[in-house]
Amino acid sequence: MNVYSFDPLRDPRWAPFVERAAKASVFHTPGWLRALERTYGFTPIAFTTSAPPDALTSAAVFAGVRSPLTGHRLVSLPFSDHCEPLVEQPDALEAICGAVLNHRTRHGFAYVEMRPVSTALPPAGGFAATTTYALHRLDLRPGVDALFRSFHKDSIQRKIRRAEREGLTYEAGRTDKLLRDLHYLLDLTRRRHRAPLQPMAWFRNLVASLGDSLCVHIAYHGQRPAAGILTLSHGRTMVYKYGGSDTHLNPLGGTPLLFWKAIQGAKAADFAELDFGRSDEDNPGLMAFKSRFGARHSTLTYWRAPGGASRPGSWGWKVALAGRVLTMLPGPVRRAAGAALYPHIG
């Protein structure tokens, strides 16, 4: 079976293929790929069994990360929680995986990483499971009242009601002010976690590339940002991607309120699912928080080939060390250093 490679940002077949593919997510869209390229220089490449100029019937998309700090690798896709190969037939998937591995060898990548939600990769291709995460998804098809009743009474329902009593206000959109308030809250949160902060350019490029598919949600206590989340959407799925809060205001319930507002908005737009995104399995607090909204849990497995390729822990300590150092730097220096580090993470 022949396999062909192409640039999904410049091939007119890609966008309509993603629109009609049942397993496609916002991470497959041209907007997400464009933001990756504009911000970090990650040029996408896709592989398909459909010969040009035939309409696409199967494809998998990747981007190369080249870093002297974390190594050279071909990832599907950087900074994406998951990215399902849009392939229905096992023989087509096996052929595409073989072509990707040949591309890895020819272009000097140490390994290939794939992040499917449900697809088991062909063992003949040398792929092996490397890292697992928890993935939480909430079925939005029940009515609004039924959804609210399914929330944990103390941890979620009570906090939403407190946020309303405390007079927290809610704003949503894509304005630069909302982005700056979100970035401020993310900075607070990343410092607490001793992790580098995503550059502001990333969020501005997401807004420019995704348009109406992106929404920033902020809860305010007076004029002060209390909590913020960023959601993305594709098809009938809304995805929670980023969130941050001011710990001094956390008792007011801003974060539960934001998710409740996002869920109400998703229902009004006829979305069928809220994807809460991946969680590290050693973060039980975050996993419990998502479960208390009634979201169902599944295991998300990342695969690598060659199977013996180094795992994130082999270079993750460098990023963790950098994060600890960054927390001690003045704000402008910390943000600039984080922006310089992110192209190496992917």
N, C-alpha and C positions, 0 to 999 in steps of 0.2 A: 504494500500500500504506500503510495507516494505521499510525502508530507512537504508542505510549502510554508515558508516563513514570510511575514509581512509586518509592516508598521501599522498598528491599529489606529494611530492618530491621523494617518494620511490615507488609509484605505477606506473608501466610502462604504464598504460592505460591513464594517465593524459595528457602527452605531445601530443600524437596523437589526443586526444579528443579536446584539445585546438586548434590544427592546423586546424581541420575540422569544429569546431563550428562557425557558421556565426557571432554570437554576441560576440565572444571572443576578448579580447584586450590584449595589452602587459602586463596589470596588472594581467592577469590570468596565464601568462607563468611561467614555472619552474624557469627561470632566475630571474624574479622579486621576486618570493616567496623565492628563495634561498638567494637573497640579503637581504631581510627582516629578514630572520633567522640568517644569518651570522653577520649582523650589530647590530640588536636590540634584537635578541633572540625570535622573534615572530614566533613560530612554527605553520605552516599552518595545517588546517584540512578541508577536503571536505566531503560533504554529497551528496549521490546519491540514486536513486531508482534502479540502475543497480546492480544486485547481482554479487559478484566476482565468477568466473573470466570473466564474460560477458563484452563485450565492453561497454563503458559508452555512455549513450544516454541523460543523464541529470545530472547536478551537480551544486553545489554552494560552493564556497571556502571562508574560514574565517581564522583569526588568533587571538589568544588571547593576549590582552594587560593587564598586571597586574602591577598596579602602586599604591603606597600609596599616591601619589600626586594627580592623576587624576582619580583613581578608576580602578576597574577590569571590562573589557568589551570584548565582542567577536565582531570583526569588519570584514567586507568584503569590502575592505581590508585596513589595516593601510597605510597611506601615498599614497593611490591610489585615484585619482580624482573620479573614478567611477569603479564599478565592477559588471557587469550585472550577475544575476543568469543565468546560461546556461541551461535553462529549457524551453521546448516548451509547455508542457501540464499544464493547470491550476491545475489539481489534483495532479500532481507530485510536483509542486511548493508548494502547500499547505502542502503536506506530508513532504517535506524537511524543510519548515519553522517550522512545528511542532516538528520535530526531533531536529532542532537547538535550539529551546526554551527549550526542555527537557535537552539538553546538557548544556545549560546555567545554569539551576537550579542545575543540578548534580555537576557542576564544580565551582560553586560560582561566576559566572559573574553577575554583576549588571544589565546588559542589552545587547541586541544584536543590532548592527547597520548594516544596509545594504545600499549600494550606487548604486542602479540601474540607468541606463540611461533612460530606457523606461518602465520597468516592474512595474505594480501596484501590491503591495504585498497584500496577502489575509487579509482582515480586521479581519477575524475570528482568525488570529494568534496574534492579539493584537498589530500589528504594527501601528504606527502613524507617520505622517510627522513631522520632527523636524527642519530641516535646509534646506534652498534652496540656490542654487548658480546659476550663469549664466554659461552656457556652449556654447562655440563658436566653430563652425566647418566650414572649408572652402572646398568647392567642387573643386577638382583639375582636373576634367575632361576637362574643357575648355583648349584651347591652351595657351601657355605661354604669348603671346602678349595680348590675351583677359584677362587673369588674371591680368596682369600689368595695363591694362586700367581700370579694375574694382576697383583698389586701389584709395583711397582718393587722389585727385591731390595734395593738399597742404601738408597734414600731412604725406603721405607715398611716393608718386611718387617723389615729390620735394626733400625729404630728402634722398631717395636712390640716386638720381642724384648728390646731394651735396656730399654724402659719396664717390661716384666715383670720383668727381672732387677733393676732398680733398686727394685723394690717399690712403684711408683706404685699408688695405690689409685683406684678408680673409684666414683663415686656418680652416680645419675641420679634425677630426679624433678622436683617443682615446689615444693619448700619455699622459704620466704623466705631461709633460709641459702644454699641453692644459688643463688638469684637474686642475693643480695648478693655472693657469691663470683664469679659470672659478671660482674656489673657492675664489680667491682674489676678483673678481668682485661681487660674491654673498655676501661676507663679507661686502663690501661697501654698498650693497643694503640692506642687513638685518639690518645693523646698522642704516641706514636712516629710516627704518620702525620699529625700536626698537623691532626686533624679533631675536630669537636665530638662530645661523647658523648651518646648517646640518654638521655633522662630515665628514671629508675627507674620512674616512673609508667607509662611505655609497657610495660615488661616485666610489671609487676603487672597491668595491664589485659589484656595478652595472656593471662596465666595465668587471670585471672578469666573471660575471654571464650571461650578455646579449650579450657580444661580438659585432658582426656586427650590432645588433639591436639598438645599442646606438651610438650617434655621438655628439661630442662637437664642436660647431661652435664659433670661436672667430674673432672679428674685431680688427685690430691693427692700431694705429696711430704711425707710426714709429715702435719702439719696445714696445710701451706701450699698454697694453690691454685696449680697449675702451668699448667693449660690448661683452657679451657671452651668448649663449643659449645652452641648452642640449635637444636633441630630442631622442625619442624612436620610434621603429617601430614594427608593427606586421601585417601580412597579407598585405593589401593595404592601411594601415593607418599609417601616421606619427603623433606622439604626441609631442607637445611642453610641456616640464615638468618643466624646471628651466631656469631662466634668471637673469642677473645682468648687471650693467653698471657703468661706472665712470661718475658722473654727470657733471664734468668739460668738458668732451668730448661729452656729449649727443648732443649738437648742430650740431655735424659733421654727425649725421645720422647713427651711427653704428648699432643700434638695427633694424631699418627698413631694412638696408642692409642685416643683418644676416637672417631675415625672408625671404627676397627675394631670397637669395642664397639657403636657405633650401627648399623653394618652387621649385626653379629650379631643385635642386637635387632630390626632391620627384617626380617631373614630369619625369625626366630622368629614375627613377627607377620604373615608372608606378604605383605610388601610386594614389589612387582615392580620398583621403581625408587628410587634415591636421586638427588634433584635437588641438585647442589652449588651451585646459584645462579649468578648472573651474576658476571662478572669484567671489570674494565676491560681493554681490549685492550692498553693500555700498561703492564700489570702482568704481565709474562711469568713472574715467579716464582710468583705465585698460580695462573696458568693451568697451569704445569708441575706444581705440587703436586697439583692436581686430576686432571690427566691420569695421574699416576703411580699413582693408584688404579684405573686402567683405565677411567676415565670417558670417554665419547665427547664430542667437541666439536662445537658448532654455533654459528651466528651468530644473536644475538638483536637484532632491529632495532626501535627506537622510531620512531613516526611522528607527525607533527604537521600540523595544519591550522589556519590557512593555512600552506602550505608554506614561506613566507618568514618564519614566526615565529622569534623569537630562539631560539638554541640555548643549552644550559646554560652554555657558556663565556661568554655575555654577562653572566651574573650569578654564575657559579660562582666567579669571582675574589673576590667579596665573601665567600662562604662560606669559601673557602680562606684569605683574610686573617684572618677571624674565628677560624678554627681555629688559625692560628699564634699569634694573640694569646692565645687561651685556654690554650695550653700553658704560658704564663708566669704564669698566675694560681694562687693557692692552691686546693687541692682543692675545698672547698665552693663557692667563688666560681666556679671553672671548671665545676663540674657544674650550678650554677644558671644560668649563662650559656648553657651548651649546651642546657639544657631550654628556655630562652627562644628560642633560635635555631631549633630543630628544626621548629616549625610553619611556618617560611618555606621549608623545603627541599623537602619533599614529593616 
